[in-house]
Amino acid sequence: MTPKTPHAPTLVMGTAGHIDHGKSTLVLALTGIDPDRLEEEKRRGITIELGFSHLALPSGTMLGIVDVPGHEKFVRQMIAGASGIDLALLCIAADDGVMPQTREHLHVLELLGIKRAVVALTKCDLVDADWRDFIENEVAELLSSTPYAESPIVAVSAKTGEGLDALVCEIDRAAQSLVFSERQFSDIARLPIDRSFTVKGSGTVVTGTLWSGTVHLHDELEVLPSGTRVRVRGIQHYGVDAHDAHPGSRTALNLAATTAADVQPGMMLATPDTLNPSDRFDAWFTYVGAQTRTVPLKSGVTVRVSHGTKEVPGRLLLMDGKENIRAGESGFAQIRLERPLPVMRTDRFIVRSVSPVEVIGGGVVLLSHPRRRTTLKPYETALLTALKGQDVQKALSEALTAYEYVIDASDLSSRCDIGLSTCLQYLDDLCERGLLKGLPSSKGTTRYFARPQKLVSLQNSLLSALQKFHTLNSATTGMGKAELLRGIKAKLDPDSFEAVLALLKNEGHIAVEGNVVCLPEAGAQAKEKGLALAKGMRGVLDEAGLTPPAISDLAEQFNLAEQQAHKVLATLSDSGEARRVNERYYSQKALTDAETIVVHYLSENGPSTAAALKDALGVSRKYAIPLLEYLDSKGITVRDGDVRKLG
């Protein structure tokens, strides 16, 4: 597939309607391309799989066409085809009128947020003028309570050609109203796969409607949910080679280093490392009711969830104790899935019942990775309400109320399902207005912020804790970070706490050395005093030799609390001047002397008992046994029954 003519159509139209209402025949009449490609479809005269075609409109717009099945058994394929379309061609046979799948497909279009529709009153050559008027009125009444109330209704006959030109003009007019409308673009490329096959001499080819982003030749893409990486070897639009694919275009991608079995319909191709499939999402859900029953839908019901070209089982749980929802009502819900889906905020989804299988509702994704809950905190209700209204600024504002002290921009992005760059821009704007203060960070794009008044409160708590510590521990340099965080009783994760410490250090309020935090003056004084105590204790240990005093005795001798004595001795251990052996500290010189004595004795006398070695060391058993075990641990000696020998 060598690029020849770059071509990137940006609009896709999907058919909709009951079985045998002439969808595929009409597409063939309009485009000259038969969307029914399977032998079984031609033999049975019905569409089973998605079919594809394209139409050059009078305005010059190239319109991709997805032809969907109308049979009730193939509604899942219809939903897959309708996902990602911009415009619907609703086909209703003039001799049949509104039928069950007409209503069901209409629900799907509305739930997927398709904004424009054109109605084709097909097979008009089979009815007289009076019946045609009757059916047109029936269709108008059906559409009156939907977003498509103003949709044009065009009587056509694929057999005689009547109305085809008028239909194309109405399709073009509807398409033009969409060309300049806003499309929510994203830098993330996403292509739900609706076909996957092997072309001899080329390899694996997949097709789909590119939801967002741009795909270029030789790009690497990630297959979701498997995570497999593939490379784009070729791009086509309707048989024409292209250099790239743009949002909204029907696209065929020739993929290198993979097989059709690895990239099946229902999977999604995406920019690598940008999407993490989720096993649950929060949504604004609308229950349209069921054609076979009118009972309310209960919270917790098992359903089929369709997203893109994939359908998975799941459970629908209503929020805030709502036990059921009536037809025509909407509300917040959490959808929990048996298998993860690569959903993003603003994605549309369809819900079908398990038995009988029929469309019962759908909605829009608000949060793609929420915590598991159905009872909402006040800020969560406000956040979901803002996201439902697509008010990003309001959503961020509501989410900020959840942070008591430090705001982590990455966490905020995840909490709101809003891009990190957008979150950072919002937080920077608040800083410029004096409502937030930025905190230092050494972790790349991760940044932290705090409200000035909360930062003052946090600073006061931290300085108070350090002052109290220094008063009670005058000989200790400072507090460990974890101990200090526990002391101020603030709900901060370690990274956020590090950012606070970095700010206070930069402003000169505290000193930080490694894992120790202190007040600058008190820390310096404590360090000086600590060095003096360490020097004194080392002198005592050197003089005591192989019979050092207990730690409690050292504490009493230097007028310290035992805990403080431990910390001073720990500094000697860190510097290598002393080492703890069992419950006592020995100077390094004493341990070297013990090693020399034992090695010499064993070299002269061979394997010896602990009692003999005790006498050689010239100490009591209380000191000898810990020393011998220490030498064992270093491999200087080896215990063999009741004797020790050189290691």
Salt bridges, closest charged atoms under 4 A:
ASP20 OD1 - LYS123 NZ 3.69
ASP34 OD2 - LYS42 NZ 2.63
GLU40 OE2 - ARG44 NH1 2.75
ASP86 OD1 - ARG183 NH2 2.95
ASP96 OD2 - HIS21 NE2 3.08
GLU162 OE2 - ARG132 NH1 3.28
GLU170 OE1 - ARG173 NH1 2.92
ASP194 OD2 - ARG250 NH1 2.68
GLU220 OE1 - ARG229 NH1 3.28
ASP244 OD1 - HIS246 NE2 3.19
ASP273 OD1 - ARG229 NH2 2.80
ASP279 OD1 - ARG280 NH1 2.96
ASP282 OD2 - ARG373 NH2 2.69
GLU311 OE1 - ARG304 NH1 3.62
GLU311 OE2 - ARG352 NE 2.98
ASP347 OD1 - ARG190 NH2 2.64
ASP347 OD2 - HIS307 NE2 2.92
GLU358 OE2 - ARG293 NH1 3.04
GLU380 OE2 - ARG371 NE 3.09
GLU380 OE2 - ARG373 NE 3.28
GLU398 OE2 - LYS394 NZ 2.81
ASP411 OD2 - ARG415 NH2 3.10
ASP428 OD1 - ARG447 NH1 3.19
ASP495 OD1 - LYS443 NZ 3.22
GLU498 OE2 - LYS481 NZ 2.99
GLU507 OE2 - LYS437 NZ 2.88
GLU507 OE1 - HIS509 NE2 3.39
GLU513 OE1 - LYS527 NZ 3.90
ASP542 OD2 - ARG538 NE 3.45
GLU562 OE2 - HIS566 NE2 3.93
GLU577 OE1 - ARG538 NH1 2.74
GLU583 OE1 - ARG580 NH2 3.27
ASP593 OD2 - LYS589 NZ 3.18
GLU595 OE1 - LYS634 NZ 3.71
ASP615 OD1 - LYS614 NZ 3.04
ASP632 OD2 - ARG644 NH2 2.90
ASP640 OD2 - LYS645 NZ 3.86
